[in-house]
Amino acid sequence: MMETIQGIHQYLENLPETGKVISVYTSVHMLEQLKNNQDLDDFFLSLIYKRVPDEMKQVLFTPYMLKDGNQLRFSIRIFESDKHLQRNRLIEKTRVDLINQFKLQPEQIEITGMAVLYNNMLQSLFRSQIMTIGAVFFAIMIMFAILFRSFLLASVAIIPNMIPAVMMLGLMGLAGNHCRYLICIGIAVDDTIYYVHRFKEEFVKDSNYEKAIERCHSSIGRAMYFTTVTVTLGFTILALSNFMPIIYFGLHTGFAIVVALLAYLTLLPVLLKLFKPLGSKRQA
């Protein structure tokens, strides 16, 4: 199987994400160089394996091959400092290529090491983050549906609450900021409740969406504006800290609150007027 081992070794070494690869082929290649680059047959390799001292076996063969030769190990160095490294993609690509190119069975391949453990941790983090965000938005929407007694109104009200989360994730991605805070979800849900509740009261007066929105902006909208400015200034004071996570926390929270206010005072009224969750003027 030396040709197959050599092919796997060279394949792993030629991957752009990997550096030095060490395996049984490394020892065999060194022996070939000592023999003037002549190919080594099975008899010569068997003889070498039996004749070399145990100390040499512990260095050349034992770390990369079982005594019966039924299991081989390839030690691969990965460029962890590469910013473009995608561990999960590299692991899956390596597994698929070994199966397709070298006709190996899936049960013959086992990829292990710290890179795999770190990748599993990241994948678990991504899944839990997605599930957490989905659960939070679902819970907020159920709360809106119960509070407003309208599924359509709850669906309209939940959309502006998604904007701060999307903006925060986008900003962190563009800036290359790896801060782990995702505190913007639901940070200003109370503003949605205030605005929608006042909108329902104002709409009852004349059943006119535009006039109800104008009255909401001049009343509850003004209160929301000053409250947001006050809270934002309070959080941005954290930027004066000497501890970077505290600085990120303050700036990100202030940014999220401002984006939430803009969404509530611009997008929410447009959605209310577009979808008419309280019915048309005649129905009202």
KOLMIPA-228471 format. One record per residue (C-alpha): chain; x negated, y negated, z negated; residue number from 1. Coordinates in Angstrom, 2 decimals. Layout:
<pt unit="A" east="X" north="Y" up="Z" pos="NUM"/>
...
//
This chain:
<pt unit="A" east="0.00" north="0.00" up="0.00" pos="1"/>
<pt unit="A" east="-3.03" north="-2.28" up="0.14" pos="2"/>
<pt unit="A" east="-1.79" north="-4.00" up="3.31" pos="3"/>
<pt unit="A" east="1.52" north="-4.79" up="1.64" pos="4"/>
<pt unit="A" east="-0.25" north="-6.04" up="-1.48" pos="5"/>
<pt unit="A" east="-2.49" north="-8.24" up="0.65" pos="6"/>
<pt unit="A" east="0.51" north="-9.62" up="2.53" pos="7"/>
<pt unit="A" east="2.40" north="-10.45" up="-0.69" pos="8"/>
<pt unit="A" east="-0.72" north="-12.04" up="-2.17" pos="9"/>
<pt unit="A" east="-1.30" north="-14.25" up="0.86" pos="10"/>
<pt unit="A" east="2.37" north="-15.16" up="1.08" pos="11"/>
<pt unit="A" east="2.44" north="-16.32" up="-2.54" pos="12"/>
<pt unit="A" east="-0.81" north="-18.23" up="-2.11" pos="13"/>
<pt unit="A" east="0.46" north="-20.07" up="0.98" pos="14"/>
<pt unit="A" east="3.55" north="-21.46" up="-0.74" pos="15"/>
<pt unit="A" east="3.19" north="-25.26" up="-1.05" pos="16"/>
<pt unit="A" east="4.31" north="-25.17" up="-4.71" pos="17"/>
<pt unit="A" east="1.71" north="-22.61" up="-5.80" pos="18"/>
<pt unit="A" east="-2.00" north="-22.77" up="-6.45" pos="19"/>
<pt unit="A" east="-4.29" north="-19.89" up="-7.34" pos="20"/>
<pt unit="A" east="-2.84" north="-16.37" up="-7.13" pos="21"/>
<pt unit="A" east="-4.57" north="-13.45" up="-8.85" pos="22"/>
<pt unit="A" east="-3.71" north="-9.79" up="-8.31" pos="23"/>
<pt unit="A" east="-5.29" north="-6.43" up="-7.54" pos="24"/>
<pt unit="A" east="-6.05" north="-7.79" up="-4.09" pos="25"/>
<pt unit="A" east="-8.33" north="-10.40" up="-5.71" pos="26"/>
<pt unit="A" east="-10.53" north="-7.63" up="-7.15" pos="27"/>
<pt unit="A" east="-10.44" north="-5.64" up="-3.90" pos="28"/>
<pt unit="A" east="-11.35" north="-8.73" up="-1.88" pos="29"/>
<pt unit="A" east="-14.31" north="-9.37" up="-4.20" pos="30"/>
<pt unit="A" east="-15.49" north="-5.77" up="-3.69" pos="31"/>
<pt unit="A" east="-15.19" north="-6.20" up="0.07" pos="32"/>
<pt unit="A" east="-17.43" north="-9.26" up="-0.11" pos="33"/>
<pt unit="A" east="-19.98" north="-7.27" up="-2.08" pos="34"/>
<pt unit="A" east="-19.86" north="-4.66" up="0.70" pos="35"/>
<pt unit="A" east="-20.55" north="-7.20" up="3.47" pos="36"/>
<pt unit="A" east="-16.85" north="-7.83" up="4.18" pos="37"/>
<pt unit="A" east="-16.21" north="-4.24" up="5.16" pos="38"/>
<pt unit="A" east="-12.73" north="-2.80" up="4.63" pos="39"/>
<pt unit="A" east="-12.50" north="-0.44" up="1.67" pos="40"/>
<pt unit="A" east="-10.78" north="2.91" up="2.16" pos="41"/>
<pt unit="A" east="-8.71" north="4.70" up="-0.47" pos="42"/>
<pt unit="A" east="-11.55" north="7.09" up="-1.33" pos="43"/>
<pt unit="A" east="-13.96" north="4.26" up="-2.09" pos="44"/>
<pt unit="A" east="-11.38" north="2.40" up="-4.19" pos="45"/>
<pt unit="A" east="-10.56" north="5.55" up="-6.15" pos="46"/>
<pt unit="A" east="-14.24" north="6.16" up="-6.75" pos="47"/>
<pt unit="A" east="-14.81" north="2.61" up="-7.91" pos="48"/>
<pt unit="A" east="-11.84" north="2.79" up="-10.27" pos="49"/>
<pt unit="A" east="-13.15" north="5.96" up="-11.89" pos="50"/>
<pt unit="A" east="-16.78" north="4.86" up="-12.10" pos="51"/>
<pt unit="A" east="-16.54" north="1.30" up="-13.42" pos="52"/>
<pt unit="A" east="-16.77" north="0.85" up="-17.22" pos="53"/>
<pt unit="A" east="-13.62" north="0.27" up="-19.24" pos="54"/>
<pt unit="A" east="-14.71" north="-3.30" up="-19.90" pos="55"/>
<pt unit="A" east="-14.69" north="-4.01" up="-16.17" pos="56"/>
<pt unit="A" east="-11.32" north="-2.30" up="-15.75" pos="57"/>
<pt unit="A" east="-9.87" north="-4.62" up="-18.38" pos="58"/>
<pt unit="A" east="-10.90" north="-7.55" up="-16.18" pos="59"/>
<pt unit="A" east="-10.41" north="-6.27" up="-12.63" pos="60"/>
<pt unit="A" east="-7.45" north="-3.89" up="-12.76" pos="61"/>
<pt unit="A" east="-5.62" north="-3.55" up="-16.09" pos="62"/>
<pt unit="A" east="-3.99" north="-7.04" up="-16.12" pos="63"/>
<pt unit="A" east="-2.58" north="-6.53" up="-12.62" pos="64"/>
<pt unit="A" east="-1.82" north="-2.81" up="-12.29" pos="65"/>
<pt unit="A" east="-0.58" north="0.06" up="-14.44" pos="66"/>
<pt unit="A" east="-2.72" north="3.18" up="-14.64" pos="67"/>
<pt unit="A" east="-0.41" north="5.15" up="-12.36" pos="68"/>
<pt unit="A" east="-0.29" north="2.27" up="-9.86" pos="69"/>
<pt unit="A" east="3.52" north="2.18" up="-9.85" pos="70"/>
<pt unit="A" east="3.72" north="-1.39" up="-11.09" pos="71"/>
<pt unit="A" east="1.74" north="-4.41" up="-9.93" pos="72"/>
<pt unit="A" east="1.56" north="-7.92" up="-11.30" pos="73"/>
<pt unit="A" east="0.85" north="-11.11" up="-9.38" pos="74"/>
<pt unit="A" east="-0.27" north="-14.03" up="-11.54" pos="75"/>
<pt unit="A" east="0.76" north="-17.30" up="-9.86" pos="76"/>
<pt unit="A" east="-0.17" north="-20.83" up="-10.82" pos="77"/>
<pt unit="A" east="2.56" north="-23.39" up="-10.09" pos="78"/>
<pt unit="A" east="1.95" north="-27.12" up="-9.68" pos="79"/>
<pt unit="A" east="4.15" north="-28.22" up="-12.58" pos="80"/>
<pt unit="A" east="3.03" north="-31.83" up="-12.15" pos="81"/>
<pt unit="A" east="4.57" north="-31.99" up="-8.66" pos="82"/>
<pt unit="A" east="7.58" north="-34.35" up="-8.86" pos="83"/>
<pt unit="A" east="9.21" north="-32.58" up="-5.91" pos="84"/>
<pt unit="A" east="9.01" north="-29.14" up="-7.51" pos="85"/>
<pt unit="A" east="12.37" north="-27.34" up="-7.51" pos="86"/>
<pt unit="A" east="11.86" north="-24.31" up="-9.70" pos="87"/>
<pt unit="A" east="15.17" north="-22.62" up="-9.07" pos="88"/>
<pt unit="A" east="14.81" north="-22.98" up="-5.30" pos="89"/>
<pt unit="A" east="11.23" north="-21.65" up="-5.44" pos="90"/>
<pt unit="A" east="12.23" north="-18.60" up="-7.50" pos="91"/>
<pt unit="A" east="15.19" north="-17.72" up="-5.28" pos="92"/>
<pt unit="A" east="13.21" north="-18.31" up="-2.06" pos="93"/>
<pt unit="A" east="10.37" north="-16.09" up="-3.29" pos="94"/>
<pt unit="A" east="12.77" north="-13.30" up="-4.21" pos="95"/>
<pt unit="A" east="14.60" north="-13.43" up="-0.87" pos="96"/>
<pt unit="A" east="11.38" north="-13.58" up="1.17" pos="97"/>
<pt unit="A" east="9.85" north="-10.61" up="-0.65" pos="98"/>
<pt unit="A" east="12.96" north="-8.58" up="0.12" pos="99"/>
<pt unit="A" east="13.25" north="-9.61" up="3.77" pos="100"/>
<pt unit="A" east="9.61" north="-9.83" up="4.82" pos="101"/>
<pt unit="A" east="8.14" north="-6.89" up="2.91" pos="102"/>
<pt unit="A" east="11.20" north="-4.58" up="2.86" pos="103"/>
<pt unit="A" east="11.31" north="-4.43" up="-0.92" pos="104"/>
<pt unit="A" east="14.41" north="-3.52" up="-2.90" pos="105"/>
<pt unit="A" east="15.86" north="-6.12" up="-5.32" pos="106"/>
<pt unit="A" east="15.22" north="-3.82" up="-8.29" pos="107"/>
<pt unit="A" east="11.52" north="-3.67" up="-7.35" pos="108"/>
<pt unit="A" east="11.06" north="-7.39" up="-8.00" pos="109"/>
<pt unit="A" east="11.00" north="-9.04" up="-11.41" pos="110"/>
<pt unit="A" east="9.94" north="-12.68" up="-11.67" pos="111"/>
<pt unit="A" east="8.87" north="-13.69" up="-15.17" pos="112"/>
<pt unit="A" east="6.80" north="-16.31" up="-16.96" pos="113"/>
<pt unit="A" east="7.14" north="-19.74" up="-18.54" pos="114"/>
<pt unit="A" east="8.31" north="-21.27" up="-15.26" pos="115"/>
<pt unit="A" east="11.26" north="-18.86" up="-15.18" pos="116"/>
<pt unit="A" east="12.14" north="-19.56" up="-18.82" pos="117"/>
<pt unit="A" east="11.97" north="-23.31" up="-18.22" pos="118"/>
<pt unit="A" east="14.08" north="-22.97" up="-15.08" pos="119"/>
<pt unit="A" east="16.70" north="-20.93" up="-16.93" pos="120"/>
<pt unit="A" east="16.84" north="-23.61" up="-19.61" pos="121"/>
<pt unit="A" east="17.34" north="-26.34" up="-17.00" pos="122"/>
<pt unit="A" east="20.04" north="-24.38" up="-15.18" pos="123"/>
<pt unit="A" east="21.83" north="-23.78" up="-18.48" pos="124"/>
<pt unit="A" east="21.56" north="-27.48" up="-19.26" pos="125"/>
<pt unit="A" east="23.01" north="-28.44" up="-15.87" pos="126"/>
<pt unit="A" east="25.93" north="-26.05" up="-16.25" pos="127"/>
<pt unit="A" east="26.68" north="-27.18" up="-19.79" pos="128"/>
<pt unit="A" east="26.45" north="-30.83" up="-18.72" pos="129"/>
<pt unit="A" east="28.91" north="-30.31" up="-15.88" pos="130"/>
<pt unit="A" east="31.27" north="-28.34" up="-18.10" pos="131"/>
<pt unit="A" east="31.04" north="-30.98" up="-20.82" pos="132"/>
<pt unit="A" east="31.77" north="-33.84" up="-18.44" pos="133"/>
<pt unit="A" east="34.69" north="-31.94" up="-16.92" pos="134"/>
<pt unit="A" east="36.10" north="-31.06" up="-20.35" pos="135"/>
<pt unit="A" east="35.84" north="-34.68" up="-21.53" pos="136"/>
<pt unit="A" east="37.62" north="-36.08" up="-18.49" pos="137"/>
<pt unit="A" east="40.28" north="-33.37" up="-18.70" pos="138"/>
<pt unit="A" east="40.88" north="-34.14" up="-22.38" pos="139"/>
<pt unit="A" east="41.11" north="-37.89" up="-21.66" pos="140"/>
<pt unit="A" east="43.58" north="-37.27" up="-18.85" pos="141"/>
<pt unit="A" east="45.78" north="-35.07" up="-21.07" pos="142"/>
<pt unit="A" east="45.71" north="-37.78" up="-23.70" pos="143"/>
<pt unit="A" east="46.72" north="-40.39" up="-21.11" pos="144"/>
<pt unit="A" east="49.54" north="-38.16" up="-19.86" pos="145"/>
<pt unit="A" east="50.92" north="-37.77" up="-23.38" pos="146"/>
<pt unit="A" east="50.45" north="-41.44" up="-24.24" pos="147"/>
<pt unit="A" east="51.84" north="-42.91" up="-21.02" pos="148"/>
<pt unit="A" east="54.38" north="-40.11" up="-20.47" pos="149"/>
<pt unit="A" east="53.48" north="-40.02" up="-16.79" pos="150"/>
<pt unit="A" east="51.07" north="-37.68" up="-15.03" pos="151"/>
<pt unit="A" east="50.72" north="-40.06" up="-12.07" pos="152"/>
<pt unit="A" east="49.93" north="-42.99" up="-14.35" pos="153"/>
<pt unit="A" east="47.40" north="-40.83" up="-16.21" pos="154"/>
<pt unit="A" east="45.76" north="-39.82" up="-12.91" pos="155"/>
<pt unit="A" east="45.48" north="-43.48" up="-11.88" pos="156"/>
<pt unit="A" east="44.08" north="-44.52" up="-15.27" pos="157"/>
<pt unit="A" east="41.39" north="-41.82" up="-15.36" pos="158"/>
<pt unit="A" east="39.72" north="-42.94" up="-12.12" pos="159"/>
<pt unit="A" east="38.19" north="-46.19" up="-13.49" pos="160"/>
<pt unit="A" east="36.80" north="-44.21" up="-16.44" pos="161"/>
<pt unit="A" east="34.76" north="-42.08" up="-14.01" pos="162"/>
<pt unit="A" east="33.03" north="-45.11" up="-12.47" pos="163"/>
<pt unit="A" east="30.67" north="-45.85" up="-15.42" pos="164"/>
<pt unit="A" east="29.53" north="-42.21" up="-15.56" pos="165"/>
<pt unit="A" east="28.85" north="-42.11" up="-11.82" pos="166"/>
<pt unit="A" east="27.05" north="-45.46" up="-11.91" pos="167"/>
<pt unit="A" east="24.93" north="-44.40" up="-14.87" pos="168"/>
<pt unit="A" east="23.85" north="-41.13" up="-13.26" pos="169"/>
<pt unit="A" east="23.10" north="-42.93" up="-9.99" pos="170"/>
<pt unit="A" east="21.10" north="-45.63" up="-11.72" pos="171"/>
<pt unit="A" east="19.08" north="-43.10" up="-13.69" pos="172"/>
<pt unit="A" east="18.39" north="-41.12" up="-10.51" pos="173"/>
<pt unit="A" east="17.32" north="-44.15" up="-8.44" pos="174"/>
<pt unit="A" east="15.13" north="-45.54" up="-11.20" pos="175"/>
<pt unit="A" east="13.55" north="-42.17" up="-11.91" pos="176"/>
<pt unit="A" east="14.60" north="-42.57" up="-15.51" pos="177"/>
<pt unit="A" east="14.79" north="-39.22" up="-17.28" pos="178"/>
<pt unit="A" east="16.67" north="-40.55" up="-20.28" pos="179"/>
<pt unit="A" east="19.09" north="-37.90" up="-21.49" pos="180"/>
<pt unit="A" east="21.80" north="-40.22" up="-22.79" pos="181"/>
<pt unit="A" east="25.17" north="-39.88" up="-21.13" pos="182"/>
<pt unit="A" east="27.09" north="-42.01" up="-23.58" pos="183"/>
<pt unit="A" east="29.14" north="-43.93" up="-21.03" pos="184"/>
<pt unit="A" east="31.93" north="-41.35" up="-20.75" pos="185"/>
<pt unit="A" east="34.93" north="-42.58" up="-22.68" pos="186"/>
<pt unit="A" east="33.04" north="-45.52" up="-24.16" pos="187"/>
<pt unit="A" east="35.74" north="-47.96" up="-23.11" pos="188"/>
<pt unit="A" east="38.81" north="-45.73" up="-22.86" pos="189"/>
<pt unit="A" east="40.54" north="-48.01" up="-25.34" pos="190"/>
<pt unit="A" east="40.46" north="-50.83" up="-22.76" pos="191"/>
<pt unit="A" east="42.40" north="-48.61" up="-20.35" pos="192"/>
<pt unit="A" east="45.02" north="-47.94" up="-23.01" pos="193"/>
<pt unit="A" east="45.32" north="-51.64" up="-23.83" pos="194"/>
<pt unit="A" east="45.65" north="-52.68" up="-20.19" pos="195"/>
<pt unit="A" east="48.12" north="-49.98" up="-19.13" pos="196"/>
<pt unit="A" east="50.25" north="-50.46" up="-22.24" pos="197"/>
<pt unit="A" east="50.46" north="-54.23" up="-21.60" pos="198"/>
<pt unit="A" east="51.10" north="-53.60" up="-17.92" pos="199"/>
<pt unit="A" east="54.11" north="-51.42" up="-18.74" pos="200"/>
<pt unit="A" east="55.51" north="-54.17" up="-20.97" pos="201"/>
<pt unit="A" east="54.96" north="-56.85" up="-18.33" pos="202"/>
<pt unit="A" east="56.36" north="-54.71" up="-15.49" pos="203"/>
<pt unit="A" east="59.68" north="-54.26" up="-17.30" pos="204"/>
<pt unit="A" east="60.30" north="-58.02" up="-17.16" pos="205"/>
<pt unit="A" east="60.67" north="-58.37" up="-13.37" pos="206"/>
<pt unit="A" east="59.54" north="-55.01" up="-11.88" pos="207"/>
<pt unit="A" east="56.93" north="-56.84" up="-9.82" pos="208"/>
<pt unit="A" east="53.48" north="-55.25" up="-9.71" pos="209"/>
<pt unit="A" east="51.58" north="-58.36" up="-8.60" pos="210"/>
<pt unit="A" east="53.11" north="-60.66" up="-11.20" pos="211"/>
<pt unit="A" east="52.67" north="-58.03" up="-13.92" pos="212"/>
<pt unit="A" east="48.99" north="-57.73" up="-13.01" pos="213"/>
<pt unit="A" east="48.55" north="-61.52" up="-13.11" pos="214"/>
<pt unit="A" east="50.11" north="-61.72" up="-16.55" pos="215"/>
<pt unit="A" east="47.97" north="-58.82" up="-17.78" pos="216"/>
<pt unit="A" east="44.77" north="-60.49" up="-16.56" pos="217"/>
<pt unit="A" east="45.64" north="-63.76" up="-18.26" pos="218"/>
<pt unit="A" east="46.44" north="-62.06" up="-21.57" pos="219"/>
<pt unit="A" east="44.96" north="-58.66" up="-22.35" pos="220"/>
<pt unit="A" east="42.35" north="-59.07" up="-19.60" pos="221"/>
<pt unit="A" east="40.92" north="-62.15" up="-21.31" pos="222"/>
<pt unit="A" east="40.71" north="-60.29" up="-24.63" pos="223"/>
<pt unit="A" east="39.02" north="-57.32" up="-22.95" pos="224"/>
<pt unit="A" east="36.48" north="-59.68" up="-21.38" pos="225"/>
<pt unit="A" east="35.40" north="-61.35" up="-24.61" pos="226"/>
<pt unit="A" east="35.37" north="-58.05" up="-26.50" pos="227"/>
<pt unit="A" east="33.13" north="-56.48" up="-23.84" pos="228"/>
<pt unit="A" east="30.72" north="-59.42" up="-23.86" pos="229"/>
<pt unit="A" east="30.42" north="-59.24" up="-27.63" pos="230"/>
<pt unit="A" east="29.85" north="-55.48" up="-27.72" pos="231"/>
<pt unit="A" east="27.38" north="-55.62" up="-24.80" pos="232"/>
<pt unit="A" east="25.29" north="-58.29" up="-26.49" pos="233"/>
<pt unit="A" east="25.28" north="-56.19" up="-29.64" pos="234"/>
<pt unit="A" east="23.90" north="-53.16" up="-27.81" pos="235"/>
<pt unit="A" east="21.36" north="-55.07" up="-25.69" pos="236"/>
<pt unit="A" east="19.70" north="-56.31" up="-28.89" pos="237"/>
<pt unit="A" east="18.34" north="-52.76" up="-29.14" pos="238"/>
<pt unit="A" east="16.11" north="-53.64" up="-26.17" pos="239"/>
<pt unit="A" east="13.90" north="-55.54" up="-28.65" pos="240"/>
<pt unit="A" east="12.93" north="-52.26" up="-30.29" pos="241"/>
<pt unit="A" east="9.46" north="-50.74" up="-29.93" pos="242"/>
<pt unit="A" east="10.88" north="-47.22" up="-29.53" pos="243"/>
<pt unit="A" east="11.60" north="-46.44" up="-25.86" pos="244"/>
<pt unit="A" east="14.60" north="-44.10" up="-26.40" pos="245"/>
<pt unit="A" east="16.29" north="-46.85" up="-28.47" pos="246"/>
<pt unit="A" east="15.62" north="-49.37" up="-25.68" pos="247"/>
<pt unit="A" east="17.12" north="-47.05" up="-23.07" pos="248"/>
<pt unit="A" east="20.09" north="-46.37" up="-25.32" pos="249"/>
<pt unit="A" east="20.86" north="-50.07" up="-25.73" pos="250"/>
<pt unit="A" east="20.42" north="-51.03" up="-22.07" pos="251"/>
<pt unit="A" east="22.32" north="-48.02" up="-20.72" pos="252"/>
<pt unit="A" east="25.20" north="-48.51" up="-23.12" pos="253"/>
<pt unit="A" east="25.48" north="-52.22" up="-22.32" pos="254"/>
<pt unit="A" east="25.37" north="-51.50" up="-18.59" pos="255"/>
<pt unit="A" east="28.04" north="-48.81" up="-18.91" pos="256"/>
<pt unit="A" east="30.38" north="-51.11" up="-20.84" pos="257"/>
<pt unit="A" east="30.03" north="-53.91" up="-18.27" pos="258"/>
<pt unit="A" east="30.68" north="-51.50" up="-15.38" pos="259"/>
<pt unit="A" east="33.70" north="-50.13" up="-17.23" pos="260"/>
<pt unit="A" east="35.13" north="-53.64" up="-17.70" pos="261"/>
<pt unit="A" east="34.67" north="-54.44" up="-13.99" pos="262"/>
<pt unit="A" east="36.42" north="-51.18" up="-13.08" pos="263"/>
<pt unit="A" east="39.34" north="-51.89" up="-15.40" pos="264"/>
<pt unit="A" east="39.84" north="-55.47" up="-14.19" pos="265"/>
<pt unit="A" east="39.38" north="-54.76" up="-10.46" pos="266"/>
<pt unit="A" east="39.91" north="-51.11" up="-9.53" pos="267"/>
<pt unit="A" east="42.65" north="-50.26" up="-12.03" pos="268"/>
<pt unit="A" east="45.01" north="-53.08" up="-10.89" pos="269"/>
<pt unit="A" east="44.46" north="-52.12" up="-7.25" pos="270"/>
<pt unit="A" east="45.30" north="-48.48" up="-8.00" pos="271"/>
<pt unit="A" east="48.40" north="-49.49" up="-9.95" pos="272"/>
<pt unit="A" east="49.63" north="-51.61" up="-7.06" pos="273"/>
<pt unit="A" east="48.74" north="-48.96" up="-4.47" pos="274"/>
<pt unit="A" east="50.27" north="-45.86" up="-6.08" pos="275"/>
<pt unit="A" east="53.10" north="-47.62" up="-7.96" pos="276"/>
<pt unit="A" east="53.18" north="-45.11" up="-10.85" pos="277"/>
<pt unit="A" east="56.12" north="-46.91" up="-12.48" pos="278"/>
<pt unit="A" east="58.24" north="-46.64" up="-9.36" pos="279"/>
<pt unit="A" east="59.31" north="-49.22" up="-6.81" pos="280"/>
<pt unit="A" east="61.12" north="-52.44" up="-7.67" pos="281"/>
<pt unit="A" east="64.49" north="-50.99" up="-6.73" pos="282"/>
<pt unit="A" east="63.92" north="-47.82" up="-8.79" pos="283"/>
<pt unit="A" east="62.77" north="-49.84" up="-11.75" pos="284"/>
//
